[in-house]
Amino acid sequence: MFDTLVALVQRMVAESGNPIAFDAKQWLNRWLHEPVPALGGRLPVEFLHTPDGAARKTGILASMQTGTYQ
């Protein structure tokens, strides 16, 4: 699952940002260990290995790209 999320972040940055010198794995690892409001302030890593949690994290990351993140 981690590699899938890294690939998603890499794609998002390539589409919407500046991928030069961006380390998607490092960014994702930091994000997974910080409280996220969309998860009720919980850490995304807590949901890493659950099917529902994986879908929620993917949705949250995708919403960050479009600016609809809460």
N, C-alpha and C positions, 0 to 999 in steps of 0.2 A: 504494500500500500504506500509506503514512504516514497518509493521510486516513482509511482504513478503520480503522487502529489508533486514531486520535484519536476517531473515532465510537464505537468499542468502549469506550474509557476514559470518555468522556462518559456513555455509557449505564450503565456500571458504577457511576459515582459517583452518577448520578441515582437508581439503584436501591438503593444501599447506603450512601451517604454524604451529604454536604452539598455540593450543586453550586454554592451561592452563592459567587461570587468564585473558583471553581476554574478554573484554566486548563489544560485537558486537553492542549493542544498543547505548552505549556511543560513540563508534568510528563512527558509522553511523550518529548519531546526529551531531557530530562535522564536519564530511565530508559534510553533507547536507548544512552547513552554511559557507562553505569556497568556494571561487571562484575556478572553475574548467576550465582549458584550453579547454577541449573538448566541453565545453558548451559556448565557447566564453568569458570565464572569469566570467560568471554568476554563481549564487548560485544554486546548485541542488534543494534546497527546493522550488525554484520558479516554478519548473516543477513537483512537487510532485503529484499534483492532475489532471494532464492531461494525456490522454492515450499515446500520442507521447512522452511526457516527462518521463513517467514511463518506457517505452521501452528503451529510451536513457540512463537513469540512470542504468538500469539493464545491458545494453550492456557495459557501461563504467566500472561498477564494475567487470563484467566478464573479460574484457580486462585487468584490473589491475592484475588479477590472473595469466594471461598468459604472462604478461610483454609487451603487445602490447599497453598499455595505452599511450595516447599522451596528 
